[in-house]
């Protein structure tokens, strides 16, 4: 299944006999965007709050550690998610938050979830306002797998044995600036791969062929095990999604730089080279 869906495709499916569950996961660092959802959202969409619903309390696991799977499952069921019904997720257009929810649903066993390419920014259909109508309770029960998830030790090992991509801005990778975390730099052995290079000017993903060329140029191959990290496991999910568009499987280090850099025993590299 193609992990992304265009606005026109989504409009057609929403008008069909078996419309997908639609989840609005618009997010910003400054706080919840529920007010933006209530001002205007795609009809039938249910709001999901990234900080409250898709992450546990910040701490040793990083700024956006994974929530308890049972709590995540309860949130998804309340949003109408079931194992046998398609799900489409969208955000404001950056696709970072939408990719985080896409990745979490895939990680916990949902077989049919897609991201609206370009988010609500490229939606040309009708919008509605208000708090939205509560959907019928879903039946989704999370079943997390280990294949899609990296921890600190496995990320460190993968940086040496496979390909670990750093999805943050290149200047953060090089250690020239660090606007959020306490230490600047990157995981030794990781390769810089900013998420901004995954998309076109309008925010939609580049073609599968373009993305495959990009990642092959960064060291992806048919045999290389691939992982991704970012600042706190949000934009890194976008990179995993871009890799999936290209047909390349990859795991996500959710703790990412916010977890790695908080541990003084972990080495830090700076400059343009992986080291």
C-alpha positions as CSV (number, residue, x, y, z in Angstrom):
1,X,0.0,0.0,0.0
2,X,1.2,3.5,-0.8
3,X,1.6,5.2,2.6
4,X,0.4,8.6,1.3
5,X,-2.8,9.7,-0.3
6,X,-3.6,12.8,-2.3
7,X,-6.3,15.3,-1.5
8,X,-8.4,14.2,-4.6
9,X,-8.0,10.5,-3.7
10,X,-9.1,11.3,-0.1
11,X,-12.1,13.3,-1.3
12,X,-13.2,10.3,-3.4
13,X,-12.8,7.8,-0.6
14,X,-14.7,10.0,1.9
15,X,-17.6,10.2,-0.5
16,X,-17.6,6.4,-0.9
17,X,-19.5,3.6,0.9
18,X,-16.6,2.7,3.2
19,X,-14.8,6.0,4.1
20,X,-11.6,5.8,6.1
21,X,-11.3,7.0,9.7
22,X,-9.9,10.5,9.4
23,X,-7.6,11.9,12.1
24,X,-6.4,15.5,12.4
25,X,-3.1,15.6,14.3
26,X,-2.0,19.3,13.7
27,X,0.7,20.2,16.1
28,X,3.1,22.9,17.1
29,X,5.9,23.2,19.7
30,X,4.0,26.0,21.5
31,X,1.0,23.9,22.5
32,X,-2.2,22.2,21.4
33,X,-3.8,23.1,18.1
34,X,-7.3,22.0,19.1
35,X,-8.5,25.5,18.6
36,X,-7.3,25.4,14.9
37,X,-9.2,22.1,14.5
38,X,-12.4,23.7,15.8
39,X,-12.0,26.7,13.5
40,X,-11.8,24.5,10.4
41,X,-11.1,20.8,9.8
42,X,-11.8,18.3,7.1
43,X,-15.4,16.9,7.6
44,X,-15.5,13.7,9.8
45,X,-12.0,14.2,11.1
46,X,-11.3,13.5,14.8
47,X,-8.7,15.6,16.6
48,X,-5.7,13.8,18.1
49,X,-3.2,15.8,20.3
50,X,0.4,14.8,19.7
51,X,1.8,15.9,23.1
52,X,-1.1,14.5,25.1
53,X,-2.0,11.3,23.1
54,X,1.1,10.3,21.1
55,X,3.8,10.8,23.7
56,X,4.5,10.0,27.3
57,X,5.9,12.4,29.8
58,X,9.2,14.0,28.8
59,X,12.2,12.7,30.8
60,X,14.9,10.1,30.5
61,X,13.2,8.7,27.3
62,X,13.5,12.1,25.6
63,X,11.1,15.0,24.8
64,X,8.5,12.8,23.1
65,X,8.9,9.2,24.4
66,X,6.3,6.7,23.4
67,X,3.1,6.6,25.5
68,X,1.9,3.4,27.2
69,X,0.5,1.2,24.4
70,X,-2.7,0.6,26.4
71,X,-3.3,4.3,26.7
72,X,-2.6,4.8,23.0
73,X,-5.0,2.1,22.2
74,X,-7.7,3.7,24.2
75,X,-7.2,7.0,22.4
76,X,-7.3,5.3,19.0
77,X,-10.5,3.4,19.9
78,X,-12.1,6.6,21.1
79,X,-11.2,8.2,17.7
80,X,-13.0,5.3,15.9
81,X,-10.0,3.3,14.9
82,X,-10.5,-0.4,14.2
83,X,-8.2,-3.1,12.8
84,X,-10.4,-3.7,9.7
85,X,-11.0,-0.1,8.7
86,X,-8.6,2.2,6.7
87,X,-7.1,5.2,8.5
88,X,-5.9,8.5,7.0
89,X,-4.1,11.0,9.1
90,X,-3.2,14.6,8.3
91,X,-1.7,17.7,9.9
92,X,-1.1,21.3,8.9
93,X,1.1,20.5,5.9
94,X,4.5,19.7,7.3
95,X,3.6,16.1,7.7
96,X,5.8,15.6,10.8
97,X,3.0,15.0,13.3
98,X,0.9,13.0,10.8
99,X,3.9,10.8,10.1
100,X,4.4,10.3,13.9
101,X,0.8,8.9,14.1
102,X,1.2,6.9,10.9
103,X,4.4,5.3,12.3
104,X,2.8,4.6,15.7
105,X,-0.2,2.9,14.1
106,X,2.0,0.8,11.9
107,X,4.3,0.0,14.8
108,X,1.4,-1.2,16.9
109,X,0.0,-3.4,14.1
110,X,-2.5,-1.4,12.0
111,X,-2.2,-2.7,8.4
112,X,-3.9,0.2,6.5
113,X,-2.9,3.7,7.4
114,X,-1.9,6.6,5.1
115,X,-0.9,10.2,5.4
116,X,-2.7,13.0,3.4
117,X,0.1,14.3,1.2
118,X,0.7,18.0,2.0
119,X,-1.8,17.9,4.8
120,X,-4.8,20.3,5.1
121,X,-2.8,22.9,3.3
122,X,-3.4,21.1,0.0
123,X,-7.0,20.1,0.7
124,X,-9.4,21.9,-1.7
125,X,-12.6,20.4,-0.5
126,X,-15.1,21.6,2.1
127,X,-14.1,22.3,5.7
128,X,-16.3,22.3,8.8
129,X,-16.0,24.0,12.2
130,X,-16.8,23.0,15.7
131,X,-15.7,20.3,18.1
132,X,-16.7,17.5,15.8
133,X,-19.1,14.6,16.4
134,X,-17.7,11.8,18.6
135,X,-17.3,8.7,16.4
136,X,-18.5,5.2,17.2
137,X,-16.0,3.4,19.4
138,X,-13.3,1.5,17.5
139,X,-11.8,-1.9,18.3
140,X,-8.1,-1.4,17.7
141,X,-5.8,-3.1,20.2
142,X,-2.1,-2.2,19.8
143,X,0.4,-5.0,19.3
144,X,3.8,-3.3,19.3
145,X,6.7,-4.9,17.4
146,X,10.5,-4.6,17.9
147,X,11.4,-4.5,14.2
148,X,10.4,-0.8,13.7
149,X,11.8,0.6,16.9
150,X,15.4,1.4,17.9
151,X,16.6,2.2,21.4
152,X,19.8,4.1,22.3
153,X,22.1,1.0,22.2
154,X,20.7,-0.3,18.9
155,X,20.9,3.2,17.3
156,X,24.5,3.4,18.3
157,X,25.2,0.0,16.9
158,X,23.3,0.7,13.7
159,X,25.4,3.9,13.1
160,X,28.4,1.6,12.7
161,X,26.9,-1.6,11.2
162,X,24.3,-0.1,8.9
163,X,22.9,3.3,8.0
164,X,21.6,5.7,10.7
165,X,20.1,8.9,9.2
166,X,19.8,12.2,11.1
167,X,16.7,13.9,10.0
168,X,17.4,17.3,11.7
169,X,18.5,20.4,9.9
170,X,22.1,20.2,8.7
171,X,23.4,22.9,11.0
172,X,22.1,21.0,14.0
173,X,23.8,17.9,12.8
174,X,27.1,19.7,12.4
175,X,26.7,21.1,15.9
176,X,26.8,24.8,14.8
177,X,23.5,25.5,16.6
178,X,21.2,23.7,19.0
179,X,18.0,25.6,19.7
180,X,16.3,22.9,21.9
181,X,18.6,20.3,23.4
182,X,21.5,20.9,25.8
183,X,24.3,19.5,23.6
184,X,25.0,20.2,20.0
185,X,26.2,17.6,17.4
186,X,25.2,14.2,16.2
187,X,25.5,10.5,17.0
188,X,28.9,9.3,15.8
189,X,28.5,7.4,12.5
190,X,25.1,9.0,11.6
191,X,24.6,10.5,8.2
192,X,22.9,13.9,7.8
193,X,19.6,13.7,5.9
194,X,17.4,16.7,6.6
195,X,13.6,16.1,6.2
196,X,13.3,19.3,4.2
197,X,14.9,17.5,1.2
198,X,12.1,14.9,1.2
199,X,9.4,17.3,-0.1
200,X,8.6,19.7,-3.0
201,X,8.0,23.4,-2.6
202,X,4.3,22.9,-1.8
203,X,5.1,20.5,1.0
204,X,4.1,17.3,-0.8
205,X,6.5,14.4,-1.0
206,X,8.8,14.1,-3.9
207,X,8.2,11.1,-6.2
208,X,9.1,7.6,-5.1
209,X,11.9,7.6,-7.7
210,X,13.4,10.9,-6.5
211,X,13.3,9.7,-2.9
212,X,14.9,6.4,-3.8
213,X,17.7,8.2,-5.6
214,X,18.2,10.5,-2.6
215,X,18.4,7.7,0.0
216,X,20.6,5.5,-2.3
217,X,22.9,8.4,-2.5
218,X,23.1,8.6,1.3
219,X,24.1,4.9,1.5
220,X,20.8,3.0,1.4
221,X,21.1,-0.3,-0.4
222,X,19.3,-3.6,-0.7
223,X,21.2,-5.1,2.2
224,X,21.8,-2.1,4.5
225,X,19.7,-2.0,7.8
226,X,18.4,1.5,8.1
227,X,17.4,3.7,11.1
228,X,16.4,7.3,11.6
229,X,16.5,9.7,14.4
230,X,15.8,13.4,14.8
231,X,15.3,15.7,17.8
232,X,12.6,13.9,19.6
233,X,11.1,11.3,17.3
234,X,8.7,13.5,15.4
235,X,10.4,14.7,12.2
236,X,12.3,11.3,12.2
237,X,8.9,9.6,11.6
238,X,8.6,11.9,8.5
239,X,11.9,10.5,7.2
240,X,10.7,6.9,7.8
241,X,7.6,7.8,5.9
242,X,9.7,9.2,3.0
243,X,11.7,6.0,3.0
244,X,8.5,4.0,2.9
245,X,7.3,6.0,-0.1
246,X,10.6,5.0,-1.8
247,X,10.0,1.4,-0.9
248,X,12.7,1.2,1.7
249,X,12.0,-0.1,5.2
250,X,13.5,1.7,8.2
251,X,13.3,1.8,12.0
252,X,12.8,4.8,14.2
253,X,14.9,5.8,17.2
254,X,12.1,7.6,19.1
255,X,14.3,9.0,21.9
256,X,16.5,10.6,19.3
257,X,18.9,13.4,20.1
258,X,16.9,14.6,23.1
259,X,17.6,11.3,24.8
260,X,21.1,10.7,23.5
261,X,22.4,14.2,24.3
262,X,21.0,14.0,27.9
263,X,23.2,11.1,28.7
264,X,26.8,12.3,29.4
265,X,28.2,8.9,28.8
266,X,27.2,9.0,25.1
267,X,29.8,10.3,22.6
268,X,29.0,13.3,20.5
269,X,30.4,14.1,17.1
270,X,30.4,17.5,15.4
271,X,31.1,18.7,11.9
272,X,29.9,17.6,8.5
273,X,31.2,14.1,8.5
274,X,29.7,11.0,10.3
275,X,32.9,10.2,12.1
